[in-house]
Amino acid sequence: MTATLMDGRTLSRQLLESTAERVTGFHRSHGRRPGLATVLVGEDPASHTYVRIKVNRCTEVGIDSRRFDLPTLTTTEQLVRVLRDLSSDSAVDGILLQHPTPPQIDEHAAFEAIDPSKDVDGVTGTSFAAMAFGYRGFASCTPAAIMRLLDAYDVPLSGQRAVVVGRSAILGKPIGMLLLARDATVTYCHSRTTDLAAHVAEADLVVAAVGVPHLVRGEWIKPGAVVVDAGYNAGNVGDVQAATAANRASLITPVPGGVGPMTIAVLLAQTVDAAEQHG
């Protein structure tokens, strides 16, 4: 068996095109464009690259992008002040705090300073509760991107066993909630899980979201399973040993070109959602 690649690049282009059409319609109706504020603390090269890509995509679809670069030694209090100011700015529909932040930052406190109505990255406690309880709100962008990929490839979820490797607040935990809402049976695995291989081997769907290169070995994958690799590590390497996994899985996301492009497209789509709610 050779797995079919889940093409996030093509799907993201389609979503960006539909988002651009929505931006045009919003501008025509409201006399302004949706606005996204991006906040970056420090000089991490990867974070600067990600922010630059997001700003470029905003330009492509017509979203007004405002970028705020803060010094590495910014305190939590200073960052919170910036985020609260942006939350009260009527020209800003969405706020993205690029993470990870420097170690002195209380990231949880920073996220919670974002108005939930502008939390287009889905990082606040309010957004997590919405995902867990099925309320209206913004989903965390990478989990939402994964769900769009699964739907685009008609992956059945109801009754299927999903194993999520990773338990971060903005990826592992929320994707589990979104899968549970679609009637999947969800198992969370993490650094203290005993016999990870056995859990993965029973999964119809594996979501690798832990940030450890090649942690999930290809021979663990059940034949015919779907593999979503949300990891992105140095050298364009995912969390799954892709070459071997692709010989057993039915579908697999490439790294790069799978989850990543869709995550950015979802961020922009949710920014337009926020603008439409704000009016």
N, C-alpha and C positions, 0 to 999 in steps of 0.2 A: 504493500500500500504506500502510495505517495500522497501526502496531504495537499489539499488545495490551499493556496495562500489567501488569506483574508486581506484584500487590498484596501488598506486605509487611505492611501493617497487618492485613489479614484473616488471613493465614497466621500472623502473630505472635500474634494473639489465640487462635487454635486451639492453638498450642504452649503459651502461657501457661495455658490451661485444662487441658491435659493435665499440665502441670507442677504446677499446684495440686492436682490429684488425686493425683499422686505424693507431694507434700508431706504430704497428709493421711494417706496410707497409711504413709509413713515415720514420721510422728509417732505413729500408732497402734501401730506395731511396735516403735519404739525409745524412746518416751517423751520425745523431743526433736524439735526442728525443725532442718532444715538451716541452717547459718549461713554468711553471706557477709560478709566484712570488706572495706570499700572504703576505700582510702587515697588522699588527695588532697593534693598539695603546692602551696601558693600560692593565688592569688586570681583565676586566669583565669576570667572569667565563663562562657565556653562549657563549661569543665570542670565548674564548679559546677552548671550546668544539667544536664549529662549525668549527674552523680552523683545529683542530686536525682531525676531520672527513674528511674534504676536502683533507688534506695532505695524509691521509690513502687511500682515493679513488684514488689519483694521483698515489700512489705506486702500487695499484692493476692494473691499466690500463697501467702503464709504462711511465707516464708523469714525467719529472724531476720537482720536487717541491722545491722551495726555499722560506723559511719562514723568515720574518723580523719582530721581536717583538720590538716595540718602547716603551719607558717609558710613563707613564700616563701623565706627564707634557710636552710631546712633543708639540712644537708650530706648527701652520699651516705652517710657513715658513720652518721648519725642515722637516715636512712631505712632503711638496711639493717638496723639494730638493730630497728626497729619491725616490719619484714617477717619477720625471723627469729623474733621473739617471737610473732607471729601464726601462723607456721608450726608452732610448738610448742604452740599453744593447741588443746586437744581440742574446744573448743566451736566452732571455726572450721573449716568444710569447704572454703571457697573464699576466695581472696584476689584482689582486683582492685586493681592500682595504676593509677589514672587517668593517662593520658598524653595529650599530652606533659607532661614534668616541666620545672621551671625549668632554665636552661642550666648551672647549676653541678652538676647531678645527673648522675652516670654512670648513665644509664638501663639500660644492659646489666647493670651490677653490681647494680642494684636488682632487676631482673627475676630475676636468677639467685639472689637471696636468698630467693625464694619456693620453698617445698617443691613439687616437681613434682606431688605427689598433691593439692595444693590450687591448682594453676595453672589455674583454670577459665577464664581469659582466653586461655590458650594462648600465653604470651609467653616461656617459658623455652626454652633450647636443647634440653632433654629433650623438650618438647612438639613443637618443630620436627622433631627427629629422628623422633619417632613419626609425624608426618604424612608425612615423606619416605620412611620405610621401611615404612609400613603397620602400625606397632606400635600396641598399645593405649595410649591417652593422650588428652589434651584438645587438640582442634583450636583454632586461633586463631578467635575468635568471629565476626569479620566474614567470613573465608573459609568457615567452617562455615555461616553464614547464607546465603551465596551458593549453596553447594551445595544447601541445602534449598530455596531458591527454584527453582533449575534442576530439581530433582527434582519439585517440586510442579507445574511446568508441562511435565513430560515432555520436557525438552530432551535430545536425544540427544547423548552425549559421545564415545562410542567412535569413533575414527577421524576425529573432527572437528578442525579446526584452531582452536585457541584462542590469542588474542593477549592477553597481560596487559600493560597499560601501567602500570608502576610496579614497584618491586623492594624495597619496605620489608620488614623482617624479620617484621612481624606482619600484613601484608596481601598485598602483591604476591608475595613468594616463597612463602608457604604456599599461597595459592590455586593457584599453578602446580603445586605438589606434589600437591594434592588432585585437580586435573584430570588430571594425569599418571597418578595411580593409577586413574582411570576410563578410561584408554586414549585420552585426548585427545592430540593433538600440540600441544605448548605452545611458544609463542615469547614471551620476555620482551622488552619494549621499555622504554626509559628515556630520561633526559635526553640521552644521547649516541648514541641510535639514529639512524642515517642513514635519511632518508626514512620517517618514521613513517607517513605517509599510505599508502604502498605496502603496508606490513605490515598495517595495519588493513583495507585494502581486500580482502585475501585471507582474512580471518578469518570463520569460521562463528560464532564466539563472541568478543565483545570484552568484557574486564573492565577498566574504567578505574579505576585506584586510585593516582593520583599526586598529587591535591590541588592541581590547577591548573584554575581555572574554564574550562570550554569548550575544553580543550586538544584533545579529540577532536572533529573537525568532522563534522557530519552527512553531508556529501557523501562522506566517506571510507567510510561503512558499505556493505558489500556487500548488495545487495537480499536480504532474507530472513534476514539474520544476527540473532543474539540479542545484545543489548547490556545489560550489567550495569554500572551507574554506581555505584561505591562511593565516589565523591568527595562531600564535603559542604563547601561553601565559603560565605563570607559572602553573605548575601542568599538563602539556600536554593538555591544554584546548584551543580550537579554538575560533573563533569569532562568530560561529553559535551554537545555542542550539541544538546539534546534535541529541540527543535522540528523541526529538519531531519532528525535521525536517525530520528525516529518515522515519517517518511514513507518510509523505506527498510527499517527493521528489521521483523522479524516479532514480536519480543518486546523490551520495554525496561523497565527499572526506573525508576520516577519518583523524583525528588529534591525534597522528602522523600517518605517513605512507601514506599520500596522496601527497600533493604538495612538501613537504620538500625533500624527496629522489630524486624526479625528478629535483629539482632545482640544486642540486649538480651535477647530471649526465649531465644536460645541460651545466653547467659551464665547465666541462671537454671536452664535445663535441665541444664547441665553442673555447676552447683552441687549439684543433687540427685543427679546421677551420682556426684559426689565423696562426698557424704554416704552414699550406698548402699555405696560401696567402703570407707568408714571404719567403717560400722556404728554 
